[in-house]
Amino acid sequence: MSATHQTNCTTESAVLYVALEMGMVNWKVCSTVAVGQKPRCKTVPARRMDLVLAEIARAKKRFRLSEDTPVEVCYEAGRDGFWPYRWLTRQGLNTVLVDSSSIEVNRRNRRAKTDRLDGEKLVIMLVRYHQGEKRLWSVVQVPSLEVEDTRQLHRELKELCRERTEHTNRIKGLLIGMGIDVQGIGSTFPEKLAELRLWWDSQTDASGAPLPDHLRERLRREYERLALVERQIDELEEHRCAAIGQGDSVNIEKVRQLLNLHGIGPVGSWILVMEFFAWRTFRNGRAVGSLAGLAPMPYDSGSSERSQGISKAGNPLIRALMVQLAWGWLRLQPRSTLSRWYRQRFGSGSKRQRKIGIVALSRKLIVALWRYLETGVPPEGAVLTDWRNKIPKRYQKEPAAKSGTTQAA
């Protein structure tokens, strides 16, 4: 039985819908013109954008569309990042980047899942989204290449700090296994390594034997990796301080504005701006809390009504940072309205209630910081300071000399 295809599409009203199902080796290019039309799915090698355009051109011929028919494209946000969006947009294709966790799926315990089925479902959902179902899924806001590049510094610093902890714990663990407890690992560790002694000697049955040769060499190499990580951390921190003290961009001004609040340092202000406030546009405070993953998720169905906690659907780095800033805000801004609200509502509660309350305070605090950056009005009752006091003077830009003329005597 031959397949049926819609052929009554006109150039003025027709739109070609294309969904890309991206894998590591191959991509699925699924296209259709309407919900009732069976999608056309073809396989191309991964990241071959020329072949993707060729399949779009063949799809137009297949559905009897003209060459100038508008094309709507979508794909799920994932490993490939934002470069396909930027490339497709430059080709004149209206592209939508979809949050993969917001796509509706079959709730059965076992369901068929293939790249073809996922691509067909994605392109049908694109048709529905284009026809007006705007809440069908969540659309990812794509940053520019320049903005995305500014996020590399603090993300690399986070990874390096994690590696530093791993190297430090590994060195201490290897020594603890030999009965040696080293409190600190500083620059003199290579010299101390030759002086370390075991608590026993298997041959003489006495204490004071040196470390085994292979273990000592492993500890030396581990320390060299630790020293390299620490040197790179210092370089990145110096670069960040120099950018705050001498930069003149709009984002740097926002970082300084947050630094003027007592209780927020260079790390927190930099991450908040570069990761969150620098390139996103928010309609209201609810959108700010939701994107940070701090919005409450109620469950109210029939006679069952309970709270499921926060959504955790936003940026995990921002969410963890805001919880830390909220604890610091209570200690360093005790007279602010937010701190008084927390103490009045959760201060006398149990340990669990105070932890729940700090999440609520984190949500209120990030909304207050957003309004502060937008309007210049600090949170009510907050103490202000000078951002220059929070970074070393050697990184600050020297004030311009006063203009004037000197007259010879």
ZADO-214864 format. One record per residue (C-alpha): residue in one letter; x, y, z. Coordinates in Angstrom, 1 decimal. Each point is the difference from the previous one (the first is absolute). Layout:
BEGIN
[node A,[X,Y,Z]];
...
This chain:
BEGIN
[node M,[0.0,0.0,0.0]];
[node S,[1.5,3.3,-1.1]];
[node A,[0.5,2.8,2.6]];
[node T,[-2.2,3.1,-0.3]];
[node H,[1.5,3.5,0.0]];
[node Q,[-1.5,3.4,0.1]];
[node T,[0.5,1.9,-3.2]];
[node N,[-2.4,3.0,0.5]];
[node C,[2.6,2.2,1.7]];
[node T,[0.6,3.4,-1.5]];
[node T,[3.2,2.0,0.0]];
[node E,[-1.7,2.8,1.9]];
[node S,[-1.4,-2.2,2.9]];
[node A,[2.3,-3.0,0.1]];
[node V,[2.9,-0.4,2.5]];
[node L,[2.5,-2.7,0.1]];
[node Y,[0.7,-1.3,3.5]];
[node V,[3.3,-1.7,0.7]];
[node A,[1.2,-1.8,3.2]];
[node L,[3.6,-1.1,0.6]];
[node E,[0.6,-3.0,2.2]];
[node M,[3.7,0.3,0.7]];
[node G,[2.2,-3.0,0.9]];
[node M,[3.7,-0.4,0.3]];
[node V,[0.4,-1.8,-3.4]];
[node N,[-3.2,0.7,-1.9]];
[node W,[-2.7,2.6,-0.1]];
[node K,[-3.7,-0.5,-0.9]];
[node V,[-1.6,2.7,-2.2]];
[node C,[-3.7,-0.3,0.3]];
[node S,[-2.3,2.4,-1.9]];
[node T,[-3.7,0.4,-0.6]];
[node V,[-2.6,2.7,-1.0]];
[node A,[-2.9,-0.8,2.3]];
[node V,[-1.0,-2.1,3.0]];
[node G,[-1.8,-2.5,-2.1]];
[node Q,[2.8,-0.4,-2.5]];
[node K,[2.4,-2.9,0.7]];
[node P,[3.5,1.4,0.7]];
[node R,[2.8,-0.6,-2.4]];
[node C,[3.1,-1.2,1.9]];
[node K,[3.5,-0.3,-1.5]];
[node T,[3.4,-0.8,1.6]];
[node V,[3.0,2.2,-0.5]];
[node P,[3.5,-0.1,1.6]];
[node A,[0.3,2.0,3.1]];
[node R,[1.0,3.7,-0.3]];
[node R,[-0.3,-0.1,-3.8]];
[node M,[-2.0,3.2,-0.4]];
[node D,[0.3,0.0,-3.8]];
[node L,[-1.8,-3.3,-0.1]];
[node V,[-2.6,1.3,2.4]];
[node L,[-0.7,2.9,-2.5]];
[node A,[-0.1,-2.5,-2.8]];
[node E,[-2.6,-2.1,1.8]];
[node I,[-2.1,3.1,0.6]];
[node A,[0.1,0.8,-3.7]];
[node R,[-1.0,-3.6,-0.9]];
[node A,[-2.9,0.3,2.6]];
[node K,[-1.3,3.0,-1.8]];
[node K,[-0.1,-1.9,-3.3]];
[node R,[-1.5,-3.0,1.8]];
[node F,[-2.9,2.1,1.4]];
[node R,[-0.3,2.0,-3.2]];
[node L,[1.0,3.3,1.6]];
[node S,[1.8,2.9,-1.7]];
[node E,[3.6,0.8,0.7]];
[node D,[-0.8,3.1,2.0]];
[node T,[-2.4,-1.7,2.4]];
[node P,[0.8,1.0,3.6]];
[node V,[1.6,-2.7,2.2]];
[node E,[-0.5,-0.5,3.7]];
[node V,[2.7,-2.1,1.7]];
[node C,[0.3,-1.4,3.5]];
[node Y,[2.4,-2.2,1.9]];
[node E,[0.5,-1.0,3.6]];
[node A,[2.7,1.8,2.1]];
[node G,[2.7,-2.4,0.8]];
[node R,[3.6,-1.0,-0.7]];
[node D,[0.3,2.0,-3.2]];
[node G,[-0.7,3.2,1.8]];
[node F,[-1.0,3.2,-1.8]];
[node W,[2.1,0.0,-3.2]];
[node P,[-2.7,-1.8,-2.1]];
[node Y,[-2.5,2.7,1.0]];
[node R,[2.4,2.8,-1.0]];
[node W,[0.8,-1.7,-3.3]];
[node L,[-3.6,-0.7,-1.0]];
[node T,[-1.0,3.5,1.0]];
[node R,[2.6,1.5,-2.3]];
[node Q,[-1.4,-2.1,-2.8]];
[node G,[-3.3,1.8,0.4]];
[node L,[-1.8,-2.9,1.8]];
[node N,[-2.2,0.8,2.9]];
[node T,[1.4,-2.3,2.7]];
[node V,[-1.3,-1.0,3.4]];
[node L,[2.2,-1.6,2.7]];
[node V,[-2.1,-2.2,2.2]];
[node D,[0.6,-1.0,3.7]];
[node S,[0.1,-3.8,-0.3]];
[node S,[-1.4,-0.5,3.5]];
[node S,[-3.2,2.0,-0.9]];
[node I,[-1.0,-2.4,-2.9]];
[node E,[-3.0,-2.1,0.7]];
[node V,[0.5,-3.7,-0.1]];
[node N,[-2.1,-3.2,0.4]];
[node R,[-0.4,-0.8,3.7]];
[node R,[-0.2,-3.7,-0.5]];
[node N,[2.7,-2.1,1.8]];
[node R,[1.3,-1.3,-3.3]];
[node R,[-0.2,2.0,-3.2]];
[node A,[1.7,-0.3,-3.4]];
[node K,[2.8,2.5,-0.4]];
[node T,[2.1,0.5,-3.1]];
[node D,[1.5,3.0,-1.7]];
[node R,[-2.6,-0.2,-2.7]];
[node L,[-2.9,0.0,2.4]];
[node D,[1.6,2.9,2.0]];
[node G,[0.5,2.0,-3.2]];
[node E,[-3.5,-0.6,-1.2]];
[node K,[-1.5,1.0,3.3]];
[node L,[2.2,3.1,0.2]];
[node V,[-1.0,1.3,-3.4]];
[node I,[-3.8,-0.6,0.7]];
[node M,[0.5,2.0,3.2]];
[node L,[1.7,2.7,-2.0]];
[node V,[-3.1,0.3,-2.2]];
[node R,[-2.2,0.3,3.1]];
[node Y,[2.3,2.6,1.5]];
[node H,[0.0,2.1,-3.2]];
[node Q,[-3.8,-0.2,-0.1]];
[node G,[-0.3,1.6,3.4]];
[node E,[0.7,-2.5,2.8]];
[node K,[2.7,2.1,1.6]];
[node R,[-0.1,-2.0,3.3]];
[node L,[0.7,-3.2,-1.8]];
[node W,[3.6,0.0,1.1]];
[node S,[2.7,2.4,1.4]];
[node V,[2.1,1.9,-2.5]];
[node V,[3.7,0.6,0.9]];
[node Q,[1.3,3.5,-0.3]];
[node V,[3.2,-0.1,-2.0]];
[node P,[2.9,2.3,1.0]];
[node S,[2.2,1.7,-2.4]];
[node L,[3.5,-1.5,-0.6]];
[node E,[1.6,2.9,1.9]];
[node V,[-2.3,-0.4,3.0]];
[node E,[0.6,-3.8,0.0]];
[node D,[3.7,0.6,0.0]];
[node T,[-0.2,2.1,3.1]];
[node R,[-1.3,-3.0,1.9]];
[node Q,[3.1,-2.0,-0.5]];
[node L,[2.1,1.7,2.7]];
[node H,[-2.1,-0.9,3.0]];
[node R,[-1.0,-3.4,-1.3]];
[node E,[3.7,-0.9,-0.5]];
[node L,[0.7,1.3,3.5]];
[node K,[-2.6,-2.3,1.4]];
[node E,[1.5,-3.0,-1.8]];
[node L,[3.5,0.9,1.2]];
[node C,[-1.2,0.4,3.6]];
[node R,[-1.5,-3.5,-0.2]];
[node E,[3.2,-1.4,-1.4]];
[node R,[2.0,1.7,2.7]];
[node T,[-2.2,-1.7,2.6]];
[node E,[0.5,-3.4,-1.7]];
[node H,[3.8,0.3,-0.1]];
[node T,[0.1,1.1,3.6]];
[node N,[-2.2,-2.8,1.3]];
[node R,[1.9,-2.5,-2.1]];
[node I,[3.3,1.0,1.6]];
[node K,[-1.4,0.0,3.5]];
[node G,[-1.7,-3.4,-0.6]];
[node L,[3.2,-1.6,-1.2]];
[node L,[1.9,1.2,3.0]];
[node I,[-2.8,-1.0,2.4]];
[node G,[0.3,-3.5,-1.4]];
[node M,[3.5,0.0,1.3]];
[node G,[-0.9,1.4,3.4]];
[node I,[1.2,3.5,-0.8]];
[node D,[-2.3,3.0,0.6]];
[node V,[1.0,3.2,-1.9]];
[node Q,[-2.1,3.0,1.0]];
[node G,[1.0,2.3,-2.8]];
[node I,[1.6,-0.4,-3.4]];
[node G,[1.9,3.1,-0.8]];
[node S,[2.9,1.1,-2.2]];
[node T,[2.5,-1.9,2.3]];
[node F,[-1.7,-3.3,-0.5]];
[node P,[2.7,-1.5,-2.3]];
[node E,[2.7,0.7,2.6]];
[node K,[-2.2,-1.5,2.8]];
[node L,[-0.7,-3.0,-2.2]];
[node A,[3.6,-1.3,0.5]];
[node E,[-0.3,0.5,3.8]];
[node L,[-3.2,-2.0,0.4]];
[node R,[0.4,-3.3,1.8]];
[node L,[-2.2,-3.1,0.4]];
[node W,[-1.3,-0.9,3.4]];
[node W,[1.5,-3.5,-0.4]];
[node D,[2.7,-1.9,-2.0]];
[node S,[-1.0,-3.5,-1.3]];
[node Q,[3.6,-1.1,0.1]];
[node T,[1.4,1.4,3.3]];
[node D,[-3.5,0.2,1.7]];
[node A,[0.8,3.5,1.1]];
[node S,[-1.3,3.5,-0.9]];
[node G,[1.8,2.5,-2.1]];
[node A,[0.2,-1.6,-3.4]];
[node P,[-0.2,2.3,-3.0]];
[node L,[-2.9,-0.1,-2.5]];
[node P,[0.2,-2.7,-2.7]];
[node D,[1.5,1.2,-3.2]];
[node H,[-3.0,-0.4,-2.3]];
[node L,[-2.3,1.7,2.5]];
[node R,[2.4,2.9,0.5]];
[node E,[0.2,0.5,-3.8]];
[node R,[-3.8,-0.2,-0.4]];
[node L,[-0.4,2.6,2.7]];
[node R,[2.5,2.3,-1.7]];
[node R,[-1.8,-0.2,-3.3]];
[node E,[-3.4,0.5,1.7]];
[node Y,[1.4,3.2,1.6]];
[node E,[1.3,1.2,-3.3]];
[node R,[-3.5,-0.3,-1.4]];
[node L,[-1.4,1.8,3.1]];
[node A,[2.6,2.8,-0.5]];
[node L,[-1.0,0.5,-3.6]];
[node V,[-3.7,0.2,0.9]];
[node E,[0.7,2.6,2.7]];
[node R,[2.1,2.1,-2.3]];
[node Q,[-2.8,0.0,-2.6]];
[node I,[-2.5,0.9,2.7]];
[node D,[2.1,3.0,1.0]];
[node E,[0.3,1.2,-3.6]];
[node L,[-3.8,-0.1,-0.5]];
[node E,[-0.7,1.7,3.3]];
[node E,[2.5,2.8,-1.0]];
[node H,[-1.7,0.3,-3.4]];
[node R,[-3.4,0.4,1.6]];
[node C,[1.2,2.6,2.5]];
[node A,[1.7,1.9,-2.8]];
[node A,[-3.2,-0.1,-2.1]];
[node I,[-2.1,1.3,2.9]];
[node G,[2.4,2.8,0.9]];
[node Q,[0.9,1.2,-3.6]];
[node G,[-2.8,-1.2,-2.2]];
[node D,[-2.6,2.5,-1.5]];
[node S,[-2.7,-2.3,-1.5]];
[node V,[-3.6,0.0,1.1]];
[node N,[0.3,-3.4,1.7]];
[node I,[3.0,1.1,2.0]];
[node E,[-2.0,3.0,1.2]];
[node K,[-2.7,-2.4,1.2]];
[node V,[2.7,-2.0,1.8]];
[node R,[1.2,3.1,1.8]];
[node Q,[-3.6,0.9,0.8]];
[node L,[-0.5,-3.3,1.8]];
[node L,[3.3,0.4,1.7]];
[node N,[-1.3,3.2,1.6]];
[node L,[-2.2,-2.1,2.2]];
[node H,[1.5,-1.1,3.2]];
[node G,[0.1,-3.8,0.1]];
[node I,[0.6,-0.7,-3.7]];
[node G,[3.5,-0.5,-1.2]];
[node P,[1.8,-0.3,-3.3]];
[node V,[-0.8,-3.7,-0.5]];
[node G,[-3.7,0.3,0.6]];
[node S,[-0.5,3.3,-2.0]];
[node W,[2.0,-1.3,-3.0]];
[node I,[-2.0,-3.3,-0.2]];
[node L,[-3.3,1.7,0.5]];
[node V,[0.6,2.5,-2.8]];
[node M,[1.9,-2.1,-2.6]];
[node E,[-2.2,-3.2,0.5]];
[node F,[-3.4,1.5,0.7]];
[node F,[-0.6,3.8,-0.3]];
[node A,[2.4,0.9,-2.9]];
[node W,[-2.1,-1.2,-3.0]];
[node R,[-3.4,-1.1,1.3]];
[node T,[-3.1,2.1,-0.1]];
[node F,[-2.6,-0.5,2.8]];
[node R,[-3.6,1.1,-0.1]];
[node N,[-0.5,-0.1,3.8]];
[node G,[1.3,-1.4,3.2]];
[node R,[-1.8,-3.3,-0.4]];
[node A,[2.0,-0.7,-3.2]];
[node V,[3.3,0.8,1.9]];
[node G,[-0.8,-2.5,2.7]];
[node S,[-1.2,-2.6,-2.4]];
[node L,[3.1,0.1,-2.2]];
[node A,[2.2,-0.3,3.1]];
[node G,[-1.9,-3.2,0.9]];
[node L,[-1.3,1.5,3.2]];
[node A,[-3.7,0.1,-0.8]];
[node P,[-2.3,-2.1,2.2]];
[node M,[-1.7,-3.0,-1.6]];
[node P,[-3.5,-0.7,1.5]];
[node Y,[-1.9,-3.2,-0.4]];
[node D,[-3.8,0.6,0.2]];
[node S,[-2.2,-2.7,-1.5]];
[node G,[-3.3,-1.1,1.4]];
[node S,[0.3,-0.4,3.7]];
[node S,[3.8,-0.2,-0.1]];
[node E,[1.8,3.2,0.6]];
[node R,[3.7,0.3,0.9]];
[node S,[3.2,1.9,-0.8]];
[node Q,[2.6,-1.8,-2.2]];
[node G,[2.8,2.5,0.9]];
[node I,[1.8,2.1,-2.6]];
[node S,[0.0,-0.9,-3.7]];
[node K,[3.8,-0.2,-0.4]];
[node A,[-0.6,0.6,-3.7]];
[node G,[2.3,3.0,-0.3]];
[node N,[3.7,0.6,0.1]];
[node P,[1.5,-2.3,2.7]];
[node L,[3.1,2.3,0.4]];
[node I,[-2.2,3.0,0.7]];
[node R,[-2.3,-1.9,2.4]];
[node A,[3.0,-1.3,2.1]];
[node L,[1.6,3.5,0.0]];
[node M,[-3.2,1.7,1.1]];
[node V,[-0.4,-2.4,3.0]];
[node Q,[3.6,0.9,1.1]];
[node L,[-0.7,3.7,-0.5]];
[node A,[-3.2,-0.2,2.0]];
[node W,[1.8,-1.5,3.0]];
[node G,[2.6,2.8,-0.3]];
[node W,[-2.7,2.6,-0.4]];
[node L,[-1.5,-0.9,3.4]];
[node R,[3.4,0.4,1.7]];
[node L,[1.3,3.1,-1.9]];
[node Q,[-3.3,1.8,-0.6]];
[node P,[-1.9,-0.6,3.3]];
[node R,[-2.0,3.2,-0.2]];
[node S,[-1.3,-0.4,-3.5]];
[node T,[-3.7,-0.7,-0.5]];
[node L,[0.7,-3.4,-1.5]];
[node S,[2.0,-1.1,3.1]];
[node R,[-2.7,1.3,2.4]];
[node W,[-2.6,-1.9,-2.0]];
[node Y,[2.0,-3.3,0.2]];
[node R,[0.6,0.3,3.8]];
[node Q,[-3.6,0.8,0.7]];
[node R,[-1.4,-2.9,-2.0]];
[node F,[2.7,-2.7,0.3]];
[node G,[2.4,1.2,2.7]];
[node S,[-1.8,-1.9,2.8]];
[node G,[-0.6,-3.2,-2.1]];
[node S,[1.8,-3.3,-0.1]];
[node K,[3.1,-0.6,-2.0]];
[node R,[-2.0,-1.4,-2.9]];
[node Q,[-2.3,3.0,0.0]];
[node R,[2.9,2.4,-0.1]];
[node K,[1.5,-1.9,-3.0]];
[node I,[-3.4,0.3,-1.8]];
[node G,[-0.1,3.7,0.9]];
[node I,[3.4,0.7,-1.4]];
[node V,[-1.2,-1.3,-3.4]];
[node A,[-2.9,2.5,0.2]];
[node L,[2.4,2.7,0.9]];
[node S,[2.2,-0.9,-2.9]];
[node R,[-2.9,0.5,-2.4]];
[node K,[-0.9,3.3,1.5]];
[node L,[3.7,1.1,0.0]];
[node I,[0.6,-0.7,-3.7]];
[node V,[-3.2,1.9,-0.9]];
[node A,[1.2,2.9,2.1]];
[node L,[3.4,0.0,-1.7]];
[node W,[-1.6,-0.1,-3.4]];
[node R,[-2.1,3.1,0.9]];
[node Y,[3.1,1.7,1.4]];
[node L,[1.8,-0.5,-3.4]];
[node E,[-3.0,1.2,-1.9]];
[node T,[-1.0,3.0,2.0]];
[node G,[3.1,0.8,2.1]];
[node V,[-2.0,-0.2,3.2]];
[node P,[1.7,-2.3,2.5]];
[node P,[-1.9,-2.5,2.1]];
[node E,[-1.8,1.7,2.9]];
[node G,[2.2,0.5,3.0]];
[node A,[3.1,-1.3,-1.7]];
[node V,[3.4,1.5,0.9]];
[node L,[2.0,1.3,-2.9]];
[node T,[3.8,0.1,-0.4]];
[node D,[2.6,0.9,-2.6]];
[node W,[0.9,-2.8,-2.5]];
[node R,[3.6,1.2,0.0]];
[node N,[0.5,-1.3,3.5]];
[node K,[-0.7,-3.5,-1.2]];
[node I,[2.8,-0.4,-2.5]];
[node P,[3.7,0.8,0.3]];
[node K,[1.1,3.5,-0.9]];
[node R,[2.5,-1.2,-2.6]];
[node Y,[-2.8,-1.2,-2.2]];
[node Q,[-2.0,3.2,0.1]];
[node K,[0.2,2.6,-2.7]];
[node E,[1.9,3.1,0.9]];
[node P,[-2.2,3.1,0.0]];
[node A,[0.5,2.3,-3.0]];
[node A,[2.2,3.0,0.6]];
[node K,[-1.8,3.3,0.3]];
[node S,[0.2,2.2,-3.1]];
[node G,[1.6,3.4,0.4]];
[node T,[2.7,2.2,-1.2]];
[node T,[3.0,1.2,1.8]];
[node Q,[1.4,3.4,-0.5]];
[node A,[3.7,0.6,0.0]];
[node A,[1.3,2.4,2.5]];
